[in-house]
Amino acid sequence: MGLPEHLKHTLDHLRQSGLYRFLKTVEGEQGPEIRYQGKTYLNFSSNNYLGLANHPLLKEASIEAVRKFGTGSGASRLITGSMTLHEALEKALADFKGCEASLLFNSGYHANIGVIPSLMGEGDLIFSDELNHASLIDGCRLSKAKTLVYRHNDTEHLEHMLKNNCHKRLIVTDTVFSMDGDLCSLPRIMELADQYDVLVLVDEAHATGVFGKKGRGVVEHFGIPSHHPRLIQMGTLGKALGSFGAYVCGSNELIDFLINRSRSFIYTTALPPAVVAASKAAIDLIFKDQSLKEKLWKNVTYFGAPSPIVPVIIGSAQETMDVAQKLFEKGIWAQPIRPPTVPEGTSRIRLTLMATHTKEHLDRCVHVLEMVL
Ligand SMILES: Cc1ncc(COP(=O)(O)O)c(C=O)c1O
């Protein structure tokens, strides 16, 4: 089917304003060097922070799971899809995060669009950081609750908004902001949550495996008790954990509630064995061995950044595309990020650092950036 004229115009408009998106298919593994159309590029665009996406232990765990359990789960968790592997991973995740229980979702996007609408509905109030990830924003929209957006990390603005009373209230925030790499002011947010009796949903997508002494995330980094009664934690398994999927952690009661009310959990086929086994292997590995996290932080410190996400703000979408193209021509794969992912006028190159980058990789990246900017 061809596109109707008005949709073709939409694409033309995106092309003319530097906002057009297209796929670039890489060949081979997601390492610090990636292959594209026969050439090698230094990869500064992956969330494979610890290099686990191609770790031999995860690969072996996946292969073994396929041999024992097959390739598909065959049904949703509530039908026949709930396998011993899912249960083992959920137990490992709950232990890892220091919570009573956890529940797997098929992705971080699924988790956020499932959890928020199950907790909140019409007539309720959500407080959302203006730079929250799209999946949190979509979760808020789907819930039909009224969403008040507070200025980025501005807890005074949040407090001002919290004076709006309502029966059910929820604060939602990334803990590491996905396009900026800064941390939310979680200790203050939790104080406000206690003071105003509000629930808090934190998205630890970019913090799991990266922040905290044991890699449990920003909640651990700030020493917030995991079993805090107002705290709901979600995180993803497809970034630092090198696999795919997501989890929500909290009390047994919360997990029971989500199993019963979360549509993106109920109405979808369960994660397949290979993926679940790889996630479990990743959790077991990072629980025992902090060395990959230490290598990652050595690189982050060398770069002088507060997290492995390093934004280089350019401004206009077109200029950002031009810079990305120049970097690409010099062998650096660094993703241009444009609206609507980031606010108008703040288009940027988003660099991500990994444990598997060598000092030479980092130096080369800085050198090329200096040439291009
Ligand atoms: C903060 C944040 N939350 C959620 C997600 C969605 O996770 P997933 O890729 O597993 O759908 C992402 C990125 O993809 C993210 O950056």
The ligand as an ORCA input file, in Angstrom:
! r2SCAN-3c Opt
* xyz 0 1
  C      14.498      5.609     31.212
  C      13.988      4.524     30.314
  N      12.902      3.842     30.691
  C      12.418      2.854     29.930
  C      13.010      2.512     28.737
  C      12.395      1.431     27.930
  O      13.039      0.217     28.146
  P      13.031     -0.919     27.050
  O      14.058     -0.554     26.020
  O      13.345     -2.166     27.788
  O      11.657     -0.930     26.464
  C      14.160      3.200     28.309
  C      14.903      2.901     27.084
  O      14.672      2.173     26.224
  C      14.653      4.237     29.124
  O      15.727      4.931     28.737
*
